[in-house]
């Protein structure tokens, strides 16, 4: 399971989120494994069934105001019950003063008690966005990712088949490189696959005979992108004497992080301008996203014509019928 420790959260976003550690002897290696933040409103009233131990618990003005209405014994009992669930951290917003009971329970259970000047609304929005990115499932593939007309096109194929040369031609045609050689993917909400480049090879492309080129320095900042959603996969394969899809009705899929993406197999042969073909494939995908499928349109028209011809064709009569 993917997780981030409280120590990593403080290191990476402590300054940006204005986080300060209030509790002593805190276990900063406690794990946050869920991006959604939780406010323990009902838990402080005694209802603990919906508390998720893998989430950060945020104490806003409402929570701290409620604790002030309780007696010292009741307050300690409610906070202790929450801490016993082994939550990763408690976070106080709007620079509020931490109740002594909260500090004592945090120390006893070695739970990091943090504080920020941000409001609960702003903090939850920012930290959730950060955790969604940080905790997203990820993988990597050997290929090239290019932004073509706003469509993220992942180009796959065997070594030496011409993926990088094709990407270079697409760049010259005004499109933007995201990553060459290795593409890293993260799964975002709603089955969205985001592709980016490893930091070491960002904006670089390898062309056999020329070596490694820096696309950003050669063609300018408008020729590259840091990341892009992947919406189409193009697989380049050596031309074989076999049947290829002539109409475009085969809706093939390629799976990345359990998300199915549209797949187009393009045979590579002498005289074929792959950059132009991939560019047209991206345009065609744009049309499909808008609800227009060229292949399906002609197929429906042919079926309708055959149906009409069948209805208009006179039935055969036998000599017995004439008599």
Buried (B, 14 or more C-beta within 10 A) or exposed (E): EEBBBBBBBBEEBBEEBBBEBBBEEBBBEBBBBBBEBBBBEEBBEEEBEEBEBBBBBBBBEEBBEBBEEBEEEBBBEBBBBBBEBEBBBBBBBBEBEBBEBBBBBBBEBBBBBBBBBBEBEBBBEBBBEBBBEBBBEEEEBEBBBBBBEEBBBBBBBEEEBBBBBBBBBBBEEEBBBBBBBBBBBBBBEEEEBBBBBEEEBBBBBBEEEEEEBEBBEEBEEEBBBEBBEBBBBBBBBEEEEEEEEEEBEEEEEBEBBEBEBBBBBBBBEEEEEBBEBBBEBBEBBBEBEEEEBEBBEEBEEEEEEEEEEEEEEEEEEEEEEEE
